[in-house]
Amino acid sequence: MKIGEFLKRARQQLVTCLPDSSLAALARLMYSHSIGAMPVCEEGNRMIGIVSERDLVRVFARTDWSELQYLRARDIMTTRVISCGPGDTMRTAQDLMRTNHFRHLPVVQDGRVQGMLSLRDTLALRLQESEDEMKFLRDAVVAARQHERR
């Protein structure tokens, strides 16, 4: 399945933050939307980075608590972001995540974020496809057995 088709079916609400968003705001957004990563965007959803749960944990572990209030998304975001496009396949996205050891992948077209994929999204789709294939094969076996009895 193409990623663009998956995003349309999923009716995903894209959650982004601004480069000046505080760490507290990032954590609240991620918690309230049950997401593990989000793009950091300028106006018009032009992505300049991504912030993940791992980025937050890393900065919490390495920074004095009194300094955290001064940090912003731009200070902790990953700027070398690997992304995919709406025309790529879900399998391609899953391979990118597995190869690069991350769980979230932005979908970008013409420099603008269209959505986010998680490893969970790709695995759920693969499971559904496997279940559909199993049902098809089971139905084929039942039909063949009924045909033999005639």
CNS distance restraints for C-alpha pairs under 8 A (distance, minus, plus):
assign (resid   1 and name CA) (resid   5 and name CA) 6.93 0.50 0.50
assign (resid   1 and name CA) (resid   6 and name CA) 6.94 0.50 0.50
assign (resid   1 and name CA) (resid  89 and name CA) 5.55 0.50 0.50
assign (resid   1 and name CA) (resid  90 and name CA) 5.89 0.50 0.50
assign (resid   1 and name CA) (resid  91 and name CA) 7.99 0.50 0.50
assign (resid   2 and name CA) (resid   6 and name CA) 6.43 0.50 0.50
assign (resid   2 and name CA) (resid  86 and name CA) 6.62 0.50 0.50
assign (resid   2 and name CA) (resid  87 and name CA) 5.71 0.50 0.50
assign (resid   2 and name CA) (resid  88 and name CA) 5.60 0.50 0.50
assign (resid   2 and name CA) (resid  89 and name CA) 4.30 0.50 0.50
assign (resid   2 and name CA) (resid  90 and name CA) 5.97 0.50 0.50
assign (resid   3 and name CA) (resid   7 and name CA) 6.18 0.50 0.50
assign (resid   3 and name CA) (resid  85 and name CA) 7.21 0.50 0.50
assign (resid   3 and name CA) (resid  86 and name CA) 4.81 0.50 0.50
assign (resid   3 and name CA) (resid  87 and name CA) 6.19 0.50 0.50
assign (resid   3 and name CA) (resid  88 and name CA) 5.83 0.50 0.50
assign (resid   3 and name CA) (resid  89 and name CA) 5.50 0.50 0.50
assign (resid   3 and name CA) (resid  90 and name CA) 5.54 0.50 0.50
assign (resid   3 and name CA) (resid 107 and name CA) 7.99 0.50 0.50
assign (resid   4 and name CA) (resid   8 and name CA) 6.34 0.50 0.50
assign (resid   4 and name CA) (resid  85 and name CA) 7.74 0.50 0.50
assign (resid   4 and name CA) (resid  86 and name CA) 4.08 0.50 0.50
assign (resid   4 and name CA) (resid  87 and name CA) 6.22 0.50 0.50
assign (resid   4 and name CA) (resid  88 and name CA) 7.92 0.50 0.50
assign (resid   5 and name CA) (resid   9 and name CA) 6.27 0.50 0.50
assign (resid   5 and name CA) (resid  86 and name CA) 7.66 0.50 0.50
assign (resid   6 and name CA) (resid  10 and name CA) 6.01 0.50 0.50
assign (resid   7 and name CA) (resid  11 and name CA) 6.10 0.50 0.50
assign (resid   7 and name CA) (resid  12 and name CA) 6.30 0.50 0.50
assign (resid   7 and name CA) (resid 115 and name CA) 6.99 0.50 0.50
assign (resid   8 and name CA) (resid  12 and name CA) 7.52 0.50 0.50
assign (resid  12 and name CA) (resid 115 and name CA) 7.27 0.50 0.50
assign (resid  13 and name CA) (resid 115 and name CA) 7.90 0.50 0.50
assign (resid  14 and name CA) (resid 114 and name CA) 7.59 0.50 0.50
assign (resid  14 and name CA) (resid 115 and name CA) 5.62 0.50 0.50
assign (resid  14 and name CA) (resid 116 and name CA) 7.06 0.50 0.50
assign (resid  15 and name CA) (resid  29 and name CA) 7.90 0.50 0.50
assign (resid  15 and name CA) (resid  33 and name CA) 7.89 0.50 0.50
assign (resid  15 and name CA) (resid  38 and name CA) 6.31 0.50 0.50
assign (resid  15 and name CA) (resid  39 and name CA) 7.56 0.50 0.50
assign (resid  16 and name CA) (resid  38 and name CA) 5.48 0.50 0.50
assign (resid  16 and name CA) (resid  39 and name CA) 5.15 0.50 0.50
assign (resid  16 and name CA) (resid  40 and name CA) 5.86 0.50 0.50
assign (resid  16 and name CA) (resid  41 and name CA) 6.48 0.50 0.50
assign (resid  16 and name CA) (resid  45 and name CA) 7.92 0.50 0.50
assign (resid  17 and name CA) (resid  21 and name CA) 6.37 0.50 0.50
assign (resid  17 and name CA) (resid  26 and name CA) 7.21 0.50 0.50
assign (resid  17 and name CA) (resid  38 and name CA) 7.14 0.50 0.50
assign (resid  17 and name CA) (resid  39 and name CA) 6.54 0.50 0.50
assign (resid  17 and name CA) (resid  40 and name CA) 4.99 0.50 0.50
assign (resid  17 and name CA) (resid  41 and name CA) 6.13 0.50 0.50
assign (resid  17 and name CA) (resid  73 and name CA) 7.81 0.50 0.50
assign (resid  18 and name CA) (resid  40 and name CA) 5.49 0.50 0.50
assign (resid  18 and name CA) (resid  41 and name CA) 5.43 0.50 0.50
assign (resid  18 and name CA) (resid  42 and name CA) 6.18 0.50 0.50
assign (resid  18 and name CA) (resid  73 and name CA) 7.16 0.50 0.50
assign (resid  19 and name CA) (resid  40 and name CA) 5.93 0.50 0.50
assign (resid  19 and name CA) (resid  41 and name CA) 6.74 0.50 0.50
assign (resid  19 and name CA) (resid  42 and name CA) 7.14 0.50 0.50
assign (resid  19 and name CA) (resid  72 and name CA) 6.69 0.50 0.50
assign (resid  19 and name CA) (resid  73 and name CA) 5.06 0.50 0.50
assign (resid  19 and name CA) (resid  74 and name CA) 4.71 0.50 0.50
assign (resid  20 and name CA) (resid  72 and name CA) 5.34 0.50 0.50
assign (resid  20 and name CA) (resid  73 and name CA) 5.98 0.50 0.50
assign (resid  20 and name CA) (resid  74 and name CA) 6.57 0.50 0.50
assign (resid  21 and name CA) (resid  25 and name CA) 6.16 0.50 0.50
assign (resid  21 and name CA) (resid  26 and name CA) 6.66 0.50 0.50
assign (resid  21 and name CA) (resid  72 and name CA) 5.42 0.50 0.50
assign (resid  21 and name CA) (resid  73 and name CA) 5.46 0.50 0.50
assign (resid  22 and name CA) (resid  26 and name CA) 6.30 0.50 0.50
assign (resid  22 and name CA) (resid  69 and name CA) 7.16 0.50 0.50
assign (resid  22 and name CA) (resid  70 and name CA) 7.56 0.50 0.50
assign (resid  22 and name CA) (resid  71 and name CA) 6.36 0.50 0.50
assign (resid  22 and name CA) (resid  72 and name CA) 4.62 0.50 0.50
assign (resid  22 and name CA) (resid  73 and name CA) 6.26 0.50 0.50
assign (resid  23 and name CA) (resid  27 and name CA) 6.16 0.50 0.50
assign (resid  23 and name CA) (resid  56 and name CA) 7.60 0.50 0.50
assign (resid  23 and name CA) (resid  68 and name CA) 7.33 0.50 0.50
assign (resid  23 and name CA) (resid  69 and name CA) 7.21 0.50 0.50
assign (resid  23 and name CA) (resid  71 and name CA) 6.56 0.50 0.50
assign (resid  23 and name CA) (resid  72 and name CA) 5.89 0.50 0.50
assign (resid  23 and name CA) (resid  73 and name CA) 6.53 0.50 0.50
assign (resid  24 and name CA) (resid  28 and name CA) 6.16 0.50 0.50
assign (resid  24 and name CA) (resid  69 and name CA) 7.86 0.50 0.50
assign (resid  25 and name CA) (resid  29 and name CA) 6.13 0.50 0.50
assign (resid  26 and name CA) (resid  30 and name CA) 6.14 0.50 0.50
assign (resid  26 and name CA) (resid  73 and name CA) 7.49 0.50 0.50
assign (resid  27 and name CA) (resid  31 and name CA) 6.00 0.50 0.50
assign (resid  27 and name CA) (resid  56 and name CA) 7.90 0.50 0.50
assign (resid  28 and name CA) (resid  32 and name CA) 5.90 0.50 0.50
assign (resid  29 and name CA) (resid  33 and name CA) 6.06 0.50 0.50
assign (resid  30 and name CA) (resid  34 and name CA) 5.72 0.50 0.50
assign (resid  30 and name CA) (resid  35 and name CA) 5.00 0.50 0.50
assign (resid  30 and name CA) (resid  36 and name CA) 6.29 0.50 0.50
assign (resid  30 and name CA) (resid  37 and name CA) 7.05 0.50 0.50
assign (resid  30 and name CA) (resid  38 and name CA) 7.70 0.50 0.50
assign (resid  31 and name CA) (resid  35 and name CA) 6.67 0.50 0.50
assign (resid  36 and name CA) (resid  52 and name CA) 5.71 0.50 0.50
assign (resid  36 and name CA) (resid  53 and name CA) 5.44 0.50 0.50
assign (resid  36 and name CA) (resid 104 and name CA) 7.56 0.50 0.50
assign (resid  37 and name CA) (resid  50 and name CA) 6.97 0.50 0.50
assign (resid  37 and name CA) (resid  51 and name CA) 5.51 0.50 0.50
assign (resid  37 and name CA) (resid  52 and name CA) 3.98 0.50 0.50
assign (resid  37 and name CA) (resid  53 and name CA) 6.19 0.50 0.50
assign (resid  37 and name CA) (resid 104 and name CA) 6.48 0.50 0.50
assign (resid  38 and name CA) (resid  50 and name CA) 5.68 0.50 0.50
assign (resid  38 and name CA) (resid  51 and name CA) 5.55 0.50 0.50
assign (resid  38 and name CA) (resid  52 and name CA) 6.51 0.50 0.50
assign (resid  38 and name CA) (resid 116 and name CA) 7.59 0.50 0.50
assign (resid  39 and name CA) (resid  47 and name CA) 6.21 0.50 0.50
assign (resid  39 and name CA) (resid  48 and name CA) 7.64 0.50 0.50
assign (resid  39 and name CA) (resid  49 and name CA) 5.92 0.50 0.50
assign (resid  39 and name CA) (resid  50 and name CA) 4.27 0.50 0.50
assign (resid  39 and name CA) (resid  51 and name CA) 6.34 0.50 0.50
assign (resid  39 and name CA) (resid 106 and name CA) 7.22 0.50 0.50
assign (resid  39 and name CA) (resid 113 and name CA) 7.68 0.50 0.50
assign (resid  40 and name CA) (resid  47 and name CA) 5.76 0.50 0.50
assign (resid  40 and name CA) (resid  48 and name CA) 5.84 0.50 0.50
assign (resid  40 and name CA) (resid  49 and name CA) 5.00 0.50 0.50
assign (resid  40 and name CA) (resid  50 and name CA) 5.19 0.50 0.50
assign (resid  40 and name CA) (resid  51 and name CA) 6.82 0.50 0.50
assign (resid  40 and name CA) (resid  73 and name CA) 7.20 0.50 0.50
assign (resid  40 and name CA) (resid  74 and name CA) 7.73 0.50 0.50
assign (resid  40 and name CA) (resid  77 and name CA) 7.50 0.50 0.50
assign (resid  41 and name CA) (resid  45 and name CA) 5.21 0.50 0.50
assign (resid  41 and name CA) (resid  46 and name CA) 5.21 0.50 0.50
assign (resid  41 and name CA) (resid  47 and name CA) 4.30 0.50 0.50
assign (resid  41 and name CA) (resid  48 and name CA) 5.62 0.50 0.50
assign (resid  41 and name CA) (resid  49 and name CA) 7.08 0.50 0.50
assign (resid  42 and name CA) (resid  46 and name CA) 5.34 0.50 0.50
assign (resid  42 and name CA) (resid  47 and name CA) 6.47 0.50 0.50
assign (resid  42 and name CA) (resid  48 and name CA) 7.05 0.50 0.50
assign (resid  44 and name CA) (resid 112 and name CA) 7.20 0.50 0.50
assign (resid  45 and name CA) (resid 112 and name CA) 5.18 0.50 0.50
assign (resid  45 and name CA) (resid 113 and name CA) 5.62 0.50 0.50
assign (resid  46 and name CA) (resid 111 and name CA) 5.68 0.50 0.50
assign (resid  46 and name CA) (resid 112 and name CA) 4.49 0.50 0.50
assign (resid  46 and name CA) (resid 113 and name CA) 6.43 0.50 0.50
assign (resid  47 and name CA) (resid 111 and name CA) 6.72 0.50 0.50
assign (resid  47 and name CA) (resid 112 and name CA) 6.10 0.50 0.50
assign (resid  47 and name CA) (resid 113 and name CA) 6.20 0.50 0.50
assign (resid  48 and name CA) (resid  79 and name CA) 6.43 0.50 0.50
assign (resid  49 and name CA) (resid  74 and name CA) 7.78 0.50 0.50
assign (resid  49 and name CA) (resid  77 and name CA) 5.69 0.50 0.50
assign (resid  49 and name CA) (resid  78 and name CA) 5.38 0.50 0.50
assign (resid  49 and name CA) (resid  79 and name CA) 4.44 0.50 0.50
assign (resid  49 and name CA) (resid  80 and name CA) 7.11 0.50 0.50
assign (resid  49 and name CA) (resid  81 and name CA) 6.35 0.50 0.50
assign (resid  50 and name CA) (resid  77 and name CA) 5.32 0.50 0.50
assign (resid  50 and name CA) (resid  78 and name CA) 5.32 0.50 0.50
assign (resid  50 and name CA) (resid  79 and name CA) 6.74 0.50 0.50
assign (resid  50 and name CA) (resid  81 and name CA) 6.95 0.50 0.50
assign (resid  51 and name CA) (resid  55 and name CA) 6.08 0.50 0.50
assign (resid  51 and name CA) (resid  56 and name CA) 7.58 0.50 0.50
assign (resid  51 and name CA) (resid  73 and name CA) 7.09 0.50 0.50
assign (resid  51 and name CA) (resid  76 and name CA) 7.14 0.50 0.50
assign (resid  51 and name CA) (resid  77 and name CA) 4.80 0.50 0.50
assign (resid  51 and name CA) (resid  78 and name CA) 6.34 0.50 0.50
assign (resid  52 and name CA) (resid  56 and name CA) 6.60 0.50 0.50
assign (resid  52 and name CA) (resid  77 and name CA) 7.85 0.50 0.50
assign (resid  53 and name CA) (resid  57 and name CA) 6.22 0.50 0.50
assign (resid  54 and name CA) (resid  58 and name CA) 5.99 0.50 0.50
assign (resid  55 and name CA) (resid  59 and name CA) 6.27 0.50 0.50
assign (resid  55 and name CA) (resid  76 and name CA) 6.39 0.50 0.50
assign (resid  55 and name CA) (resid  77 and name CA) 6.93 0.50 0.50
assign (resid  55 and name CA) (resid  78 and name CA) 7.90 0.50 0.50
assign (resid  56 and name CA) (resid  60 and name CA) 6.10 0.50 0.50
assign (resid  56 and name CA) (resid  76 and name CA) 7.56 0.50 0.50
assign (resid  57 and name CA) (resid  61 and name CA) 6.09 0.50 0.50
assign (resid  58 and name CA) (resid  62 and name CA) 6.19 0.50 0.50
assign (resid  59 and name CA) (resid  63 and name CA) 5.67 0.50 0.50
assign (resid  59 and name CA) (resid  76 and name CA) 7.12 0.50 0.50
assign (resid  60 and name CA) (resid  64 and name CA) 7.75 0.50 0.50
assign (resid  60 and name CA) (resid  65 and name CA) 7.36 0.50 0.50
assign (resid  60 and name CA) (resid  68 and name CA) 7.51 0.50 0.50
assign (resid  63 and name CA) (resid  67 and name CA) 6.73 0.50 0.50
assign (resid  63 and name CA) (resid  68 and name CA) 6.74 0.50 0.50
assign (resid  64 and name CA) (resid  68 and name CA) 6.79 0.50 0.50
assign (resid  65 and name CA) (resid  69 and name CA) 7.89 0.50 0.50
assign (resid  67 and name CA) (resid  71 and name CA) 7.13 0.50 0.50
assign (resid  71 and name CA) (resid  75 and name CA) 6.11 0.50 0.50
assign (resid  71 and name CA) (resid  76 and name CA) 7.75 0.50 0.50
assign (resid  72 and name CA) (resid  76 and name CA) 7.00 0.50 0.50
assign (resid  73 and name CA) (resid  77 and name CA) 5.73 0.50 0.50
assign (resid  82 and name CA) (resid 105 and name CA) 7.13 0.50 0.50
assign (resid  82 and name CA) (resid 106 and name CA) 7.62 0.50 0.50
assign (resid  83 and name CA) (resid 105 and name CA) 5.72 0.50 0.50
assign (resid  83 and name CA) (resid 106 and name CA) 5.09 0.50 0.50
assign (resid  83 and name CA) (resid 107 and name CA) 5.80 0.50 0.50
assign (resid  83 and name CA) (resid 108 and name CA) 6.38 0.50 0.50
assign (resid  84 and name CA) (resid  88 and name CA) 6.55 0.50 0.50
assign (resid  84 and name CA) (resid  93 and name CA) 6.66 0.50 0.50
assign (resid  84 and name CA) (resid 105 and name CA) 7.10 0.50 0.50
assign (resid  84 and name CA) (resid 106 and name CA) 6.49 0.50 0.50
assign (resid  84 and name CA) (resid 107 and name CA) 4.99 0.50 0.50
assign (resid  84 and name CA) (resid 108 and name CA) 6.11 0.50 0.50
assign (resid  85 and name CA) (resid 107 and name CA) 5.11 0.50 0.50
assign (resid  85 and name CA) (resid 108 and name CA) 5.21 0.50 0.50
assign (resid  85 and name CA) (resid 109 and name CA) 5.82 0.50 0.50
assign (resid  86 and name CA) (resid 107 and name CA) 6.38 0.50 0.50
assign (resid  86 and name CA) (resid 108 and name CA) 7.26 0.50 0.50
assign (resid  86 and name CA) (resid 109 and name CA) 7.09 0.50 0.50
assign (resid  86 and name CA) (resid 114 and name CA) 7.88 0.50 0.50
assign (resid  88 and name CA) (resid  92 and name CA) 6.45 0.50 0.50
assign (resid  88 and name CA) (resid  93 and name CA) 7.34 0.50 0.50
assign (resid  89 and name CA) (resid  93 and name CA) 6.52 0.50 0.50
assign (resid  90 and name CA) (resid  94 and name CA) 6.18 0.50 0.50
assign (resid  90 and name CA) (resid 122 and name CA) 6.08 0.50 0.50
assign (resid  91 and name CA) (resid  95 and name CA) 6.11 0.50 0.50
assign (resid  91 and name CA) (resid 122 and name CA) 7.22 0.50 0.50
assign (resid  92 and name CA) (resid  96 and name CA) 6.17 0.50 0.50
assign (resid  93 and name CA) (resid  97 and name CA) 6.28 0.50 0.50
assign (resid  93 and name CA) (resid 105 and name CA) 7.32 0.50 0.50
assign (resid  93 and name CA) (resid 117 and name CA) 7.95 0.50 0.50
assign (resid  93 and name CA) (resid 122 and name CA) 7.57 0.50 0.50
assign (resid  94 and name CA) (resid  98 and name CA) 6.13 0.50 0.50
assign (resid  94 and name CA) (resid 119 and name CA) 6.37 0.50 0.50
assign (resid  94 and name CA) (resid 122 and name CA) 5.98 0.50 0.50
assign (resid  94 and name CA) (resid 123 and name CA) 7.94 0.50 0.50
assign (resid  95 and name CA) (resid  99 and name CA) 5.90 0.50 0.50
assign (resid  96 and name CA) (resid 100 and name CA) 6.02 0.50 0.50
assign (resid  97 and name CA) (resid 101 and name CA) 5.70 0.50 0.50
assign (resid  97 and name CA) (resid 102 and name CA) 5.12 0.50 0.50
assign (resid  97 and name CA) (resid 103 and name CA) 5.90 0.50 0.50
assign (resid  97 and name CA) (resid 104 and name CA) 7.07 0.50 0.50
assign (resid  97 and name CA) (resid 105 and name CA) 7.03 0.50 0.50
assign (resid  97 and name CA) (resid 119 and name CA) 6.96 0.50 0.50
assign (resid  98 and name CA) (resid 102 and name CA) 6.72 0.50 0.50
assign (resid  98 and name CA) (resid 103 and name CA) 7.87 0.50 0.50
assign (resid 103 and name CA) (resid 118 and name CA) 5.52 0.50 0.50
assign (resid 103 and name CA) (resid 119 and name CA) 5.04 0.50 0.50
assign (resid 103 and name CA) (resid 120 and name CA) 7.94 0.50 0.50
assign (resid 104 and name CA) (resid 116 and name CA) 6.83 0.50 0.50
assign (resid 104 and name CA) (resid 117 and name CA) 5.65 0.50 0.50
assign (resid 104 and name CA) (resid 118 and name CA) 4.45 0.50 0.50
assign (resid 104 and name CA) (resid 119 and name CA) 6.35 0.50 0.50
assign (resid 105 and name CA) (resid 116 and name CA) 5.69 0.50 0.50
assign (resid 105 and name CA) (resid 117 and name CA) 5.11 0.50 0.50
assign (resid 105 and name CA) (resid 118 and name CA) 6.30 0.50 0.50
assign (resid 106 and name CA) (resid 113 and name CA) 6.69 0.50 0.50
assign (resid 106 and name CA) (resid 114 and name CA) 7.66 0.50 0.50
assign (resid 106 and name CA) (resid 115 and name CA) 6.03 0.50 0.50
assign (resid 106 and name CA) (resid 116 and name CA) 4.44 0.50 0.50
assign (resid 106 and name CA) (resid 117 and name CA) 6.23 0.50 0.50
assign (resid 107 and name CA) (resid 113 and name CA) 5.79 0.50 0.50
assign (resid 107 and name CA) (resid 114 and name CA) 5.41 0.50 0.50
assign (resid 107 and name CA) (resid 115 and name CA) 5.09 0.50 0.50
assign (resid 107 and name CA) (resid 116 and name CA) 5.62 0.50 0.50
assign (resid 107 and name CA) (resid 117 and name CA) 7.16 0.50 0.50
assign (resid 108 and name CA) (resid 112 and name CA) 5.38 0.50 0.50
assign (resid 108 and name CA) (resid 113 and name CA) 4.46 0.50 0.50
assign (resid 108 and name CA) (resid 114 and name CA) 5.52 0.50 0.50
assign (resid 108 and name CA) (resid 115 and name CA) 7.32 0.50 0.50
assign (resid 109 and name CA) (resid 113 and name CA) 6.52 0.50 0.50
assign (resid 109 and name CA) (resid 114 and name CA) 6.74 0.50 0.50
assign (resid 117 and name CA) (resid 121 and name CA) 6.24 0.50 0.50
assign (resid 117 and name CA) (resid 122 and name CA) 7.56 0.50 0.50
assign (resid 118 and name CA) (resid 122 and name CA) 6.76 0.50 0.50
assign (resid 119 and name CA) (resid 123 and name CA) 6.20 0.50 0.50
assign (resid 120 and name CA) (resid 124 and name CA) 5.96 0.50 0.50
assign (resid 121 and name CA) (resid 125 and name CA) 6.26 0.50 0.50
assign (resid 122 and name CA) (resid 126 and name CA) 6.22 0.50 0.50
assign (resid 123 and name CA) (resid 127 and name CA) 6.12 0.50 0.50
assign (resid 124 and name CA) (resid 128 and name CA) 6.21 0.50 0.50
assign (resid 125 and name CA) (resid 129 and name CA) 6.13 0.50 0.50
assign (resid 126 and name CA) (resid 130 and name CA) 6.14 0.50 0.50
assign (resid 127 and name CA) (resid 131 and name CA) 6.18 0.50 0.50
assign (resid 128 and name CA) (resid 132 and name CA) 6.13 0.50 0.50
assign (resid 129 and name CA) (resid 133 and name CA) 6.16 0.50 0.50
assign (resid 130 and name CA) (resid 134 and name CA) 6.12 0.50 0.50
assign (resid 131 and name CA) (resid 135 and name CA) 6.23 0.50 0.50
assign (resid 132 and name CA) (resid 136 and name CA) 6.22 0.50 0.50
assign (resid 133 and name CA) (resid 137 and name CA) 6.17 0.50 0.50
assign (resid 134 and name CA) (resid 138 and name CA) 6.06 0.50 0.50
assign (resid 135 and name CA) (resid 139 and name CA) 6.10 0.50 0.50
assign (resid 136 and name CA) (resid 140 and name CA) 6.20 0.50 0.50
assign (resid 137 and name CA) (resid 141 and name CA) 6.24 0.50 0.50
assign (resid 138 and name CA) (resid 142 and name CA) 6.27 0.50 0.50
assign (resid 139 and name CA) (resid 143 and name CA) 6.10 0.50 0.50
assign (resid 140 and name CA) (resid 144 and name CA) 6.12 0.50 0.50
assign (resid 141 and name CA) (resid 145 and name CA) 6.19 0.50 0.50
assign (resid 142 and name CA) (resid 146 and name CA) 6.24 0.50 0.50
assign (resid 143 and name CA) (resid 147 and name CA) 6.14 0.50 0.50
assign (resid 144 and name CA) (resid 148 and name CA) 6.25 0.50 0.50
assign (resid 145 and name CA) (resid 149 and name CA) 6.46 0.50 0.50
assign (resid 146 and name CA) (resid 150 and name CA) 6.80 0.50 0.50
